[in-house]
Amino acid sequence: MKTVRLGRTELLVTKPAMGCLPIQRRDFADAETILRAAYDGGINYFDTANAYSDSEEKIGRALSDVREKIVISTKSAARDRKGCMEHIELSLKRMNTDYIDLFQFHQCEVLPDPEDPDGAFAAALEAKRQGKICHIGITSHRIEVAEAAIASGNFETLQFPFSYISTDRDLALAEKCKAADMGFIAMKGLAGGLLNNARLCAAFMNEYDNVAPIWGIQTMEQLNEWLALAEEDPRVDDAMRAAMAADKEELGTSFCRGCGYCMPCPAGIEINMSARMNMLLRRAPWQTYCTPEWVEKMNRIDNCIGCYQCASKCPYQLDTPNLLKFMLKDYREFYEAHKHLL
């Protein structure tokens, strides 16, 4: 299986790698089966986080006996030294290991300060000195934070949303990381589930020799599809390029990535789902989003007070209130046209 060097960490990780957020939705037996099958299929890189409920514990149960043959990355959203150190210790315990290959600051809105003795970076440095973590990285949904992280030289890897509908500025991160000898880990390669052609997504990732995509996997069918694509190693052709361009044009700059930085909403609107409802209706089983519960959630958009707090926090500069109004209008039209099928 193809491997990617994560910059100056010198870690060689498989392409594809496994994102372990979804396995928290499976029971322990199913999760262990999937994780072990991923390892047996050739995957050596498993990415998780302290916040992913029992994901770390499932990795520990399934893979502790092959610990030296795999690469594990995890994350903490703690911003203080004490909390971050507690998360590192908990991760070690959960995964039944005495070291973490790559520790990442999770969903950063600002860069952790390596000079703050009471900050999370101080905890990571101490844990690294103790041999509890080997390398330090950062994850974010904010392009300004990602660019600043590369320029700072303080982080060995960057994890960022990256797909063929990403903006040119987002796509440029891959080359910036390469120039800085920094590992680049691509999350949300399926754009939060809105892209449904795995072969197209895999081919896109193959355009970048320094990008390590992590695919969220929660079923054997999904795992087998990624393993088959790794063997096929598809390359972008003219037809693929046209399909990618069509998707990018459709989703465009109004595409909500669902990152949730706009939340909470003072009017109780579930913005991170509601603002991408038209894509969910057309790219996922639509019945899921036409339940009485979802009708009520979407109708909350009528309660928008126009405070623009959501827009001010959006890392993609979306006009979120107007986007929500468009989504509600489209949703009501779709619901009326399809409710007889429920």
KOLTILO-475870 format. One record per residue (C-alpha): x, y, z; residue number from 1. Coordinates in nm, 2 decimals. Example, Ala and Ser with C-alpha at 12.3 -4.5 7.8 and 13.67 -1.06 7.14 Angstrom:
// KOLTILO-475870
        x        y        z     i
     1.23    -0.45     0.78     1
     1.37    -0.11     0.71     2
This chain:
// KOLTILO-475870
        x        y        z     i
     0.00     0.00     0.00     1
     0.12     0.35    -0.08     2
     0.26     0.55     0.20     3
     0.30     0.92     0.27     4
     0.58     1.08     0.47     5
     0.43     1.32     0.73     6
     0.69     1.59     0.68     7
     0.98     1.61     0.93     8
     0.81     1.37     1.16     9
     0.95     1.10     0.93    10
     0.64     0.90     1.00    11
     0.53     0.69     0.70    12
     0.15     0.65     0.70    13
    -0.06     0.46     0.46    14
    -0.28     0.62     0.20    15
    -0.56     0.56     0.28    16
    -0.57     0.60     0.66    17
    -0.86     0.54     0.90    18
    -1.04     0.82     1.07    19
    -1.19     0.67     1.39    20
    -1.46     0.91     1.48    21
    -1.74     0.69     1.33    22
    -1.64     0.38     1.52    23
    -1.79     0.54     1.83    24
    -2.12     0.46     1.67    25
    -2.05     0.09     1.67    26
    -2.05    -0.15     1.96    27
    -1.71    -0.28     2.08    28
    -1.73    -0.61     1.90    29
    -1.81    -0.45     1.56    30
    -1.56    -0.17     1.61    31
    -1.28    -0.42     1.70    32
    -1.37    -0.63     1.39    33
    -1.35    -0.32     1.16    34
    -1.03    -0.19     1.32    35
    -0.86    -0.53     1.29    36
    -0.97    -0.57     0.94    37
    -0.83    -0.23     0.85    38
    -0.49    -0.33     1.00    39
    -0.50    -0.67     0.83    40
    -0.58    -0.50     0.50    41
    -0.27    -0.29     0.52    42
    -0.38     0.03     0.69    43
    -0.12     0.15     0.95    44
    -0.25     0.49     1.05    45
    -0.54     0.55     1.28    46
    -0.66     0.90     1.38    47
    -0.88     0.96     1.68    48
    -0.94     1.22     1.95    49
    -1.01     1.25     2.32    50
    -1.35     1.39     2.24    51
    -1.46     1.09     2.03    52
    -1.62     0.91     2.33    53
    -1.50     0.55     2.33    54
    -1.31     0.56     2.00    55
    -0.97     0.55     2.18    56
    -1.06     0.26     2.40    57
    -1.18     0.06     2.10    58
    -0.84     0.12     1.93    59
    -0.67     0.00     2.24    60
    -0.87    -0.32     2.25    61
    -0.83    -0.40     1.89    62
    -0.47    -0.30     1.81    63
    -0.26    -0.29     2.13    64
    -0.09    -0.62     2.03    65
     0.04    -0.46     1.71    66
     0.12    -0.12     1.86    67
     0.47    -0.10     1.73    68
     0.35    -0.16     1.37    69
     0.09     0.12     1.36    70
     0.08     0.50     1.38    71
    -0.18     0.66     1.62    72
    -0.27     1.02     1.63    73
    -0.51     1.17     1.88    74
    -0.62     1.52     1.98    75
    -0.72     1.74     2.28    76
    -0.93     2.05     2.27    77
    -0.80     2.15     2.62    78
    -0.64     2.50     2.61    79
    -0.47     2.49     2.95    80
    -0.17     2.29     3.07    81
    -0.35     2.09     3.33    82
    -0.65     1.99     3.11    83
    -0.42     1.90     2.82    84
    -0.20     1.68     3.03    85
    -0.50     1.51     3.18    86
    -0.62     1.43     2.83    87
    -0.29     1.29     2.72    88
    -0.28     1.06     3.02    89
    -0.63     0.95     2.96    90
    -0.56     0.88     2.59    91
    -0.26     0.67     2.69    92
    -0.47     0.47     2.93    93
    -0.76     0.43     2.69    94
    -0.54     0.31     2.40    95
    -0.33     0.08     2.63    96
    -0.01     0.23     2.51    97
     0.28     0.43     2.66    98
     0.32     0.67     2.37    99
     0.13     0.86     2.11   100
     0.29     0.90     1.77   101
     0.12     1.23     1.69   102
    -0.06     1.45     1.94   103
    -0.27     1.73     1.79   104
    -0.43     2.04     1.93   105
    -0.79     2.00     1.83   106
    -1.01     2.25     1.63   107
    -0.80     2.55     1.71   108
    -0.95     2.89     1.66   109
    -0.62     3.06     1.76   110
    -0.27     2.91     1.77   111
    -0.16     2.76     2.11   112
     0.12     2.97     2.25   113
     0.44     2.77     2.31   114
     0.57     3.05     2.55   115
     0.27     3.02     2.79   116
     0.38     2.81     3.08   117
     0.02     2.74     3.18   118
    -0.11     2.67     2.83   119
    -0.17     2.35     2.64   120
     0.15     2.37     2.44   121
     0.35     2.36     2.76   122
     0.18     2.03     2.84   123
     0.25     1.89     2.50   124
     0.62     1.98     2.53   125
     0.64     1.83     2.87   126
     0.48     1.51     2.75   127
     0.72     1.50     2.46   128
     1.01     1.53     2.69   129
     0.87     1.24     2.89   130
     0.84     1.03     2.58   131
     0.46     1.01     2.61   132
     0.41     1.18     2.27   133
     0.65     1.18     1.98   134
     0.53     1.47     1.76   135
     0.31     1.77     1.79   136
     0.05     1.89     1.53   137
    -0.26     2.10     1.50   138
    -0.61     2.07     1.35   139
    -0.83     2.36     1.25   140
    -1.12     2.45     1.02   141
    -1.00     2.81     0.99   142
    -0.78     2.89     0.70   143
    -0.61     3.19     0.88   144
    -0.52     2.96     1.16   145
    -0.39     2.69     0.93   146
    -0.17     2.94     0.74   147
    -0.04     3.09     1.06   148
     0.04     2.74     1.19   149
     0.26     2.67     0.89   150
     0.43     3.00     0.91   151
     0.50     2.96     1.28   152
     0.72     2.65     1.25   153
     0.59     2.53     1.58   154
     0.39     2.23     1.45   155
     0.50     1.92     1.27   156
     0.17     1.85     1.11   157
    -0.15     2.02     1.00   158
    -0.49     1.86     0.97   159
    -0.75     2.05     0.77   160
    -1.06     1.99     0.56   161
    -0.95     1.91     0.21   162
    -1.15     1.79    -0.09   163
    -1.19     1.86    -0.45   164
    -1.45     2.12    -0.37   165
    -1.21     2.31    -0.14   166
    -1.13     2.67    -0.23   167
    -0.80     2.75    -0.41   168
    -0.67     2.90    -0.09   169
    -0.75     2.58     0.10   170
    -0.59     2.37    -0.17   171
    -0.27     2.58    -0.15   172
    -0.21     2.45     0.20   173
    -0.08     2.12     0.07   174
     0.21     2.29    -0.12   175
     0.28     2.53     0.17   176
     0.31     2.23     0.40   177
     0.54     2.06     0.16   178
     0.76     2.37     0.14   179
     0.78     2.38     0.52   180
     0.84     2.01     0.55   181
     0.53     1.98     0.75   182
     0.29     1.68     0.74   183
    -0.05     1.75     0.58   184
    -0.34     1.54     0.70   185
    -0.66     1.57     0.50   186
    -0.99     1.55     0.69   187
    -1.34     1.57     0.55   188
    -1.23     1.43     0.21   189
    -1.59     1.36     0.14   190
    -1.69     1.71     0.24   191
    -1.87     1.59     0.55   192
    -2.06     1.32     0.35   193
    -2.18     1.55     0.07   194
    -1.95     1.39    -0.19   195
    -2.06     1.03    -0.26   196
    -1.81     0.91    -0.53   197
    -1.53     0.76    -0.33   198
    -1.33     0.67    -0.64   199
    -1.34     1.04    -0.75   200
    -1.23     1.15    -0.40   201
    -0.95     0.89    -0.39   202
    -0.82     1.00    -0.73   203
    -0.82     1.36    -0.62   204
    -0.61     1.28    -0.32   205
    -0.37     1.09    -0.55   206
    -0.29     1.42    -0.71   207
    -0.10     1.52    -0.40   208
     0.20     1.31    -0.30   209
     0.24     1.47     0.04   210
    -0.13     1.45     0.15   211
    -0.24     1.18     0.39   212
    -0.62     1.15     0.37   213
    -0.81     1.00     0.67   214
    -1.14     0.85     0.58   215
    -1.41     0.82     0.84   216
    -1.50     0.44     0.84   217
    -1.78     0.28     1.04   218
    -1.87    -0.03     0.83   219
    -1.69    -0.32     0.66   220
    -1.84    -0.21     0.33   221
    -1.68     0.13     0.36   222
    -1.35    -0.02     0.46   223
    -1.35    -0.27     0.17   224
    -1.43     0.01    -0.07   225
    -1.12     0.22     0.05   226
    -0.90    -0.09     0.04   227
    -1.01    -0.17    -0.31   228
    -0.94     0.19    -0.42   229
    -0.60     0.17    -0.26   230
    -0.53    -0.13    -0.48   231
    -0.67     0.03    -0.79   232
    -0.49     0.36    -0.73   233
    -0.72     0.57    -0.96   234
    -0.58     0.87    -1.13   235
    -0.77     1.18    -1.24   236
    -0.87     1.18    -1.61   237
    -1.07     1.43    -1.82   238
    -1.41     1.28    -1.72   239
    -1.32     1.29    -1.35   240
    -1.20     1.65    -1.38   241
    -1.52     1.75    -1.54   242
    -1.73     1.58    -1.27   243
    -1.52     1.75    -1.00   244
    -1.57     2.09    -1.16   245
    -1.94     2.03    -1.18   246
    -1.96     1.94    -0.81   247
    -1.75     2.24    -0.72   248
    -1.97     2.48    -0.92   249
    -2.29     2.33    -0.77   250
    -2.16     2.36    -0.41   251
    -1.96     2.67    -0.47   252
    -1.89     2.94    -0.21   253
    -2.23     2.88    -0.05   254
    -2.12     2.54     0.07   255
    -2.15     2.50     0.45   256
    -1.88     2.26     0.57   257
    -2.07     2.18     0.89   258
    -1.78     2.27     1.11   259
    -2.00     2.41     1.38   260
    -1.80     2.73     1.46   261
    -2.12     2.93     1.41   262
    -2.28     2.75     1.71   263
    -2.46     2.80     1.94   264
    -2.74     3.01     1.79   265
    -2.93     3.24     2.02   266
    -3.25     3.15     1.83   267
    -3.19     2.78     1.87   268
    -3.12     2.71     1.50   269
    -2.91     2.40     1.43   270
    -2.71     2.60     1.19   271
    -2.43     2.35     1.10   272
    -2.69     2.11     0.96   273
    -2.96     2.34     0.84   274
    -2.73     2.55     0.63   275
    -2.64     2.26     0.41   276
    -2.98     2.10     0.40   277
    -3.03     2.11     0.03   278
    -2.72     1.90    -0.03   279
    -2.82     1.66     0.24   280
    -3.17     1.61     0.09   281
    -3.01     1.54    -0.25   282
    -2.70     1.35    -0.16   283
    -2.82     1.14     0.13   284
    -3.13     0.93     0.21   285
    -3.38     1.23     0.21   286
    -3.63     1.06     0.44   287
    -3.39     1.11     0.73   288
    -3.44     1.48     0.70   289
    -3.81     1.49     0.65   290
    -3.92     1.36     0.99   291
    -4.14     1.58     1.22   292
    -3.83     1.64     1.43   293
    -3.64     1.79     1.13   294
    -3.94     1.99     1.01   295
    -3.95     2.15     1.35   296
    -3.57     2.22     1.34   297
    -3.59     2.38     1.00   298
    -3.89     2.59     1.09   299
    -3.67     2.75     1.37   300
    -3.50     2.95     1.09   301
    -3.81     3.17     1.09   302
    -3.70     3.27     1.44   303
    -3.36     3.41     1.32   304
    -3.31     3.75     1.48   305
    -3.05     3.87     1.23   306
    -2.77     3.91     1.49   307
    -2.51     3.78     1.24   308
    -2.31     3.62     1.52   309
    -2.30     3.31     1.30   310
    -2.16     3.49     1.00   311
    -1.90     3.67     1.21   312
    -1.77     3.33     1.34   313
    -1.78     3.15     1.00   314
    -1.42     3.06     0.88   315
    -1.55     3.05     0.52   316
    -1.71     3.40     0.53   317
    -2.06     3.27     0.45   318
    -2.36     3.50     0.47   319
    -2.52     3.25     0.70   320
    -2.85     3.42     0.78   321
    -2.94     3.46     0.41   322
    -2.81     3.11     0.34   323
    -3.04     2.97     0.61   324
    -3.34     3.16     0.45   325
    -3.26     3.00     0.11   326
    -3.23     2.66     0.27   327
    -3.57     2.69     0.45   328
    -3.74     2.79     0.13   329
    -3.58     2.51    -0.06   330
    -3.66     2.26     0.22   331
    -4.03     2.35     0.22   332
    -4.06     2.31    -0.15   333
    -3.88     1.98    -0.14   334
    -4.09     1.86     0.15   335
    -4.42     1.94    -0.02   336
    -4.31     1.76    -0.33   337
    -4.20     1.45    -0.15   338
    -4.42     1.42     0.16   339
    -4.66     1.18    -0.02   340
    -4.37     0.93    -0.03   341
    -4.31     0.93     0.34   342
